[in-house]
Amino acid sequence: MPKLKKKILVTGCAGFIGFYLVKKILEKKNYQILGIDNINNYYDVILKKNRLKLLKNKNFKFIKLDIQNKKKLDQIFKKNKFYKVIHLAAQAGVRYSMKNPSVYTDVNLLGFFNILECCRVYKIKYLLYASSSSIYGSAKKIPFVENEVEYKPIQYYAATKLCNEIMAYSYSHLYGIKTIGLRFFTVYGPWGRPDMAFFSFTKKILQNKKISVFNKGKHLRDFTYIDDVIDGIIKILFESPKIKKNSNFDIFNIGLGKPISLLNFIKIIENILCKKAKISLVKKQDGDMEKTYSSIRKIKKFYNYNPNIKPKEGLKKFIDWYLNYYKIR
């Protein structure tokens, strides 16, 4: 009799990180994945649908669903006995949160509560969820270490992500659910989000449009290539940690740990495209973090995480994909 495959739920499976993660887990053969996503129009819906087309597999089932729909979410948990839950669905975007904070309350707070409640009711023992490097806000001490910061998020998006961590802690403490939050640092690569800098910079350079570089180019960002991010998630999901902890709750940074300035980042794009950018240096915007710089000492110590794709290599892969996907010659 064939061995039953363990079932995993992935929310936000049509998103950038969700797509890559589902693809990677499906390589393991011994898991079935149920993916949910509401395919909203925050950015290009066609891009999301094209990601989903690449996930066609007998071990993958997709259901279009909004995590705010508690009734339908409850039905999915009731019908399926999930081995692990991976929650990546969220309303992303720092600047968008300044214009539409109510959306972030609905999706990132109420939606996350719905996931936690389903995990409690249906006795899910393992929840891995997306947090964000944005929660470090105006912290002065760098690199950012998971447990050495006085958190002062400077955008509402970041505030909702920090709330998620606090909510997860309470559910871990009260109901014995193992929860692991991942603070992602500026993830980039092929199939990435069009609203992010690496995507929009490339597009504008190719279109001879001006790039507005905020804080007069002084921003530092810890750009992390998607393959390195997925490698870290897979290690946490499926490998035993080198160090055992008594607590059910944990948080890990996932970054490269080597920030570069936005101006240097743009120079790499220029060199790959063999085309100069039209740059306008403008003042810092409200809600902008001046630096993101991850300490990855903890995840290295626990899981031997070793990111190795530097921006020059990662941007070449992204731009090759971009030119092919948009049929630019």
C-alpha positions as a printed NumPy array, in Angstrom:
array([[  0.   ,   0.   ,   0.   ],
       [  1.506,   3.391,  -1.016],
       [  2.504,   5.697,   1.811],
       [  0.096,   8.617,   2.323],
       [  1.601,  11.963,   1.38 ],
       [  1.684,  14.672,   4.006],
       [ -0.501,  17.659,   3.198],
       [  0.746,  21.24 ,   3.475],
       [ -1.289,  24.444,   3.184],
       [  0.4  ,  27.418,   1.517],
       [ -1.454,  30.735,   1.576],
       [ -0.396,  33.37 ,  -0.958],
       [  0.758,  30.628,  -3.346],
       [  0.449,  32.903,  -6.409],
       [  2.711,  35.499,  -4.803],
       [  6.428,  35.869,  -5.473],
       [  7.799,  33.868,  -2.521],
       [  4.788,  31.541,  -2.36 ],
       [  5.205,  30.5  ,  -5.997],
       [  8.88 ,  29.607,  -5.576],
       [  8.26 ,  27.801,  -2.298],
       [  5.469,  25.606,  -3.687],
       [  7.665,  24.788,  -6.708],
       [ 10.513,  23.721,  -4.413],
       [  8.401,  21.613,  -2.057],
       [  6.827,  19.786,  -5.018],
       [ 10.309,  18.541,  -5.958],
       [ 10.254,  16.437,  -2.792],
       [  7.491,  14.147,  -4.172],
       [  6.228,  13.028,  -0.743],
       [  4.042,  16.066,  -0.054],
       [  0.703,  17.309,  -1.332],
       [  0.14 ,  21.052,  -1.351],
       [ -3.102,  22.93 ,  -1.171],
       [ -2.486,  26.519,  -2.246],
       [ -4.843,  29.413,  -1.684],
       [ -4.661,  32.982,  -2.992],
       [ -7.243,  35.676,  -3.721],
       [ -5.372,  36.873,  -6.868],
       [ -6.06 ,  40.512,  -6.016],
       [ -5.142,  43.375,  -8.337],
       [ -2.573,  45.106,  -6.106],
       [ -0.193,  44.295,  -8.958],
       [ -0.397,  42.538, -12.338],
       [ -2.936,  39.683, -12.092],
       [ -1.584,  38.105, -15.298],
       [  1.835,  37.701, -13.672],
       [  0.202,  35.85 , -10.757],
       [ -1.787,  33.599, -13.095],
       [  1.323,  32.808, -15.126],
       [  3.119,  31.785, -11.945],
       [  0.246,  29.427, -11.142],
       [  0.457,  27.853, -14.613],
       [  3.999,  26.749, -13.795],
       [  2.787,  24.99 , -10.654],
       [  0.598,  22.435, -12.45 ],
       [  1.323,  19.152, -10.72 ],
       [ -0.681,  16.16 ,  -9.518],
       [  0.427,  17.003,  -5.968],
       [ -0.739,  20.622,  -6.11 ],
       [ -4.292,  21.892,  -5.837],
       [ -5.221,  25.571,  -6.064],
       [ -8.295,  27.228,  -4.54 ],
       [ -9.04 ,  30.899,  -5.083],
       [ -9.85 ,  32.206,  -1.639],
       [ -9.454,  35.339,   0.474],
       [ -8.148,  34.645,   3.995],
       [-10.692,  37.16 ,   5.3  ],
       [-13.397,  34.6  ,   4.448],
       [-13.384,  32.74 ,   7.765],
       [-16.261,  30.426,   6.831],
       [-14.597,  29.04 ,   3.693],
       [-11.189,  28.933,   5.344],
       [-12.729,  26.901,   8.156],
       [-14.193,  24.453,   5.622],
       [-10.773,  23.937,   4.038],
       [ -9.144,  23.18 ,   7.396],
       [-12.009,  20.86 ,   8.341],
       [-11.783,  18.914,   5.089],
       [ -7.976,  18.575,   5.068],
       [ -5.662,  17.306,   7.768],
       [ -2.68 ,  19.614,   7.313],
       [  0.766,  18.49 ,   8.426],
       [  2.067,  22.072,   8.336],
       [  0.651,  25.502,   7.469],
       [  2.752,  28.106,   5.637],
       [  1.144,  31.532,   5.739],
       [  2.532,  33.962,   3.163],
       [ -0.682,  35.734,   2.12 ],
       [ -0.665,  39.412,   3.089],
       [ -1.218,  42.906,   1.801],
       [  2.291,  43.995,   0.911],
       [  3.739,  47.402,   0.142],
       [  5.108,  50.036,   2.476],
       [  3.908,  53.132,   0.609],
       [  0.502,  51.681,  -0.217],
       [ -0.095,  51.185,   3.527],
       [  0.192,  54.936,   4.05 ],
       [ -2.714,  55.546,   1.656],
       [ -4.88 ,  52.514,   2.443],
       [ -4.245,  51.421,   6.041],
       [ -7.674,  49.782,   6.426],
       [ -6.75 ,  47.105,   3.854],
       [ -3.783,  46.122,   6.021],
       [ -6.015,  45.846,   9.074],
       [ -8.421,  43.583,   7.201],
       [ -5.858,  41.326,   5.517],
       [ -2.786,  41.329,   7.745],
       [ -4.54 ,  41.411,  11.119],
       [ -7.985,  39.855,  10.67 ],
       [ -6.728,  37.45 ,   7.976],
       [ -3.846,  36.311,  10.178],
       [ -6.22 ,  35.888,  13.123],
       [ -8.384,  33.615,  10.945],
       [ -5.344,  31.446,  10.158],
       [ -4.359,  31.265,  13.84 ],
       [ -7.89 ,  30.347,  14.863],
       [ -8.106,  27.567,  12.272],
       [ -4.768,  26.238,  13.507],
       [ -6.116,  26.242,  17.071],
       [ -9.47 ,  24.646,  16.288],
       [ -8.059,  21.96 ,  13.972],
       [ -5.023,  21.274,  16.168],
       [ -2.338,  22.255,  13.662],
       [  1.013,  21.843,  15.378],
       [  3.224,  23.877,  13.014],
       [  2.7  ,  27.332,  11.504],
       [  5.391,  29.146,   9.537],
       [  4.497,  32.704,   8.51 ],
       [  5.952,  35.737,   6.738],
       [  7.007,  38.688,   8.829],
       [  9.135,  41.524,   7.442],
       [ 12.413,  43.387,   7.884],
       [ 10.226,  46.516,   8.008],
       [  9.41 ,  45.813,  11.646],
       [ 12.889,  47.078,  12.616],
       [ 11.781,  50.581,  11.618],
       [ 14.017,  53.309,  12.971],
       [ 16.289,  50.969,  14.97 ],
       [ 19.784,  52.434,  15.123],
       [ 21.778,  49.326,  15.99 ],
       [ 22.931,  47.439,  12.895],
       [ 22.963,  44.753,  11.724],
       [ 19.421,  44.007,  12.88 ],
       [ 19.441,  41.129,  15.371],
       [ 16.172,  39.309,  16.082],
       [ 16.066,  39.856,  19.848],
       [ 18.184,  42.969,  20.33 ],
       [ 15.945,  45.743,  19.052],
       [ 13.445,  48.146,  20.554],
       [ 10.787,  47.876,  17.883],
       [  9.472,  51.166,  16.51 ],
       [  7.873,  50.437,  13.116],
       [  7.585,  53.581,  11.038],
       [  4.887,  52.411,   8.622],
       [  1.502,  50.805,   9.254],
       [  2.459,  47.804,   7.1  ],
       [  5.354,  47.135,   9.483],
       [  3.086,  47.621,  12.491],
       [  0.711,  44.913,  11.223],
       [  3.641,  42.527,  10.712],
       [  4.917,  43.163,  14.232],
       [  1.386,  42.54 ,  15.506],
       [  1.429,  39.189,  13.682],
       [  4.51 ,  38.165,  15.646],
       [  2.845,  39.131,  18.944],
       [ -0.352,  37.282,  17.997],
       [  1.665,  34.203,  17.031],
       [  3.501,  34.309,  20.356],
       [  0.243,  34.274,  22.326],
       [ -1.138,  31.325,  20.326],
       [  2.13 ,  29.421,  20.774],
       [  2.03 ,  30.055,  24.506],
       [ -1.657,  29.283,  25.014],
       [ -2.271,  26.435,  22.573],
       [  1.098,  24.772,  21.991],
       [  1.273,  25.655,  18.28 ],
       [  4.847,  25.864,  17.013],
       [  5.042,  29.216,  15.217],
       [  8.033,  30.49 ,  13.27 ],
       [  8.093,  34.011,  11.834],
       [ 10.46 ,  34.906,   8.999],
       [ 11.662,  38.485,   8.578],
       [ 12.438,  38.748,   4.867],
       [ 14.93 ,  41.36 ,   3.66 ],
       [ 14.182,  42.931,   0.226],
       [ 13.629,  39.772,  -1.803],
       [ 14.306,  40.042,  -5.554],
       [ 14.614,  37.822,  -8.609],
       [ 12.729,  36.468, -11.653],
       [  8.916,  36.499, -11.324],
       [  9.268,  39.231,  -8.675],
       [  6.801,  41.933,  -7.691],
       [  6.477,  44.836, -10.164],
       [  6.032,  47.373,  -7.337],
       [  9.513,  46.7  ,  -5.964],
       [ 12.596,  48.792,  -6.755],
       [ 14.577,  46.196,  -8.721],
       [ 11.613,  45.697, -11.069],
       [ 10.655,  49.347, -11.515],
       [ 14.292,  50.497, -11.943],
       [ 14.813,  47.982, -14.753],
       [ 11.548,  48.944, -16.437],
       [ 12.231,  52.688, -16.289],
       [ 15.81 ,  52.413, -17.544],
       [ 14.616,  50.418, -20.543],
       [ 11.838,  52.96 , -21.193],
       [ 14.208,  55.957, -20.839],
       [ 12.124,  57.203, -17.92 ],
       [ 13.452,  59.066, -14.899],
       [ 14.099,  57.135, -11.678],
       [ 13.361,  58.949,  -8.429],
       [ 15.94 ,  57.829,  -5.869],
       [ 14.797,  58.806,  -2.398],
       [ 16.99 ,  60.073,   0.442],
       [ 19.313,  61.373,  -2.301],
       [ 20.592,  57.834,  -2.869],
       [ 21.762,  57.255,   0.708],
       [ 19.432,  54.304,   1.366],
       [ 21.116,  50.969,   2.069],
       [ 19.229,  47.756,   1.316],
       [ 19.993,  44.135,   2.128],
       [ 18.888,  42.683,  -1.213],
       [ 18.282,  38.928,  -0.924],
       [ 17.958,  36.711,  -3.997],
       [ 14.86 ,  34.517,  -4.122],
       [ 16.792,  31.2  ,  -4.287],
       [ 18.637,  32.062,  -1.078],
       [ 15.331,  32.94 ,   0.594],
       [ 13.731,  29.649,  -0.47 ],
       [ 16.789,  27.725,   0.691],
       [ 16.385,  29.258,   4.15 ],
       [ 12.654,  28.47 ,   4.315],
       [ 13.179,  24.861,   3.206],
       [ 15.866,  24.328,   5.853],
       [ 13.559,  25.628,   8.585],
       [ 10.589,  23.616,   7.307],
       [ 12.232,  20.238,   6.867],
       [ 15.537,  20.094,   8.742],
       [ 16.048,  19.586,  12.453],
       [ 17.64 ,  22.64 ,  14.081],
       [ 21.217,  22.223,  15.28 ],
       [ 20.189,  23.783,  18.603],
       [ 17.065,  22.656,  20.437],
       [ 14.75 ,  25.229,  22.044],
       [ 12.134,  24.775,  24.737],
       [  9.895,  27.485,  23.319],
       [  7.318,  26.847,  20.581],
       [  7.842,  30.387,  19.263],
       [ 10.738,  31.6  ,  17.126],
       [ 11.754,  34.353,  14.719],
       [ 14.484,  34.323,  12.059],
       [ 15.925,  36.976,   9.755],
       [ 16.322,  35.801,   6.165],
       [ 18.679,  38.109,   4.303],
       [ 22.042,  38.256,   2.561],
       [ 23.669,  40.167,   5.403],
       [ 25.543,  42.474,   2.995],
       [ 23.615,  45.673,   2.226],
       [ 24.463,  47.957,  -0.692],
       [ 23.346,  51.475,  -1.578],
       [ 20.508,  51.998,  -4.032],
       [ 22.865,  53.954,  -6.277],
       [ 25.276,  51.006,  -6.505],
       [ 22.322,  48.704,  -7.104],
       [ 21.25 ,  50.903, -10.028],
       [ 24.813,  50.884, -11.402],
       [ 24.714,  47.078, -11.543],
       [ 21.439,  47.232, -13.502],
       [ 22.954,  49.856, -15.847],
       [ 26.005,  47.643, -16.498],
       [ 23.874,  44.579, -17.254],
       [ 21.561,  46.538, -19.584],
       [ 24.461,  48.571, -21.061],
       [ 22.226,  51.61 , -20.615],
       [ 22.464,  54.656, -18.346],
       [ 19.661,  55.506, -15.961],
       [ 18.114,  58.962, -15.755],
       [ 18.326,  59.592, -12.031],
       [ 16.583,  62.224,  -9.946],
       [ 17.881,  62.414,  -6.37 ],
       [ 14.992,  63.399,  -4.118],
       [ 14.423,  63.779,  -0.378],
       [ 13.553,  60.949,   1.956],
       [  9.869,  60.006,   2.118],
       [  7.851,  59.457,   5.272],
       [  7.931,  55.779,   6.22 ],
       [ 11.214,  55.053,   4.419],
       [ 13.799,  53.067,   6.347],
       [ 17.28 ,  54.466,   5.831],
       [ 19.018,  51.094,   6.177],
       [ 18.081,  47.453,   6.169],
       [ 20.877,  45.163,   7.272],
       [ 20.194,  41.648,   8.518],
       [ 22.181,  39.716,  11.035],
       [ 21.887,  36.121,   9.795],
       [ 23.989,  34.691,  12.606],
       [ 20.983,  33.008,  14.243],
       [ 19.705,  31.15 ,  11.167],
       [ 23.282,  30.126,  10.326],
       [ 23.724,  28.768,  13.839],
       [ 20.434,  26.854,  13.846],
       [ 20.245,  25.691,  10.213],
       [ 23.624,  26.277,   8.493],
       [ 21.966,  28.875,   6.252],
       [ 24.511,  30.237,   3.788],
       [ 23.193,  32.727,   1.198],
       [ 25.679,  33.211,  -1.623],
       [ 24.002,  35.   ,  -4.542],
       [ 25.282,  38.569,  -4.714],
       [ 23.352,  41.371,  -6.457],
       [ 25.508,  41.238,  -9.606],
       [ 24.62 ,  37.589, -10.221],
       [ 21.037,  37.867,  -8.983],
       [ 20.225,  40.942, -11.071],
       [ 21.64 ,  39.277, -14.186],
       [ 19.219,  36.383, -13.653],
       [ 16.314,  38.754, -13.046],
       [ 17.059,  40.91 , -16.101],
       [ 17.457,  37.853, -18.346],
       [ 14.015,  36.723, -17.185],
       [ 12.533,  40.228, -17.572],
       [ 13.752,  40.629, -21.143],
       [ 12.434,  37.188, -22.059],
       [  9.092,  37.503, -20.24 ],
       [  8.286,  40.903, -21.758],
       [  9.819,  39.913, -25.097],
       [ 12.319,  42.769, -25.13 ],
       [ 15.268,  42.336, -27.468]])
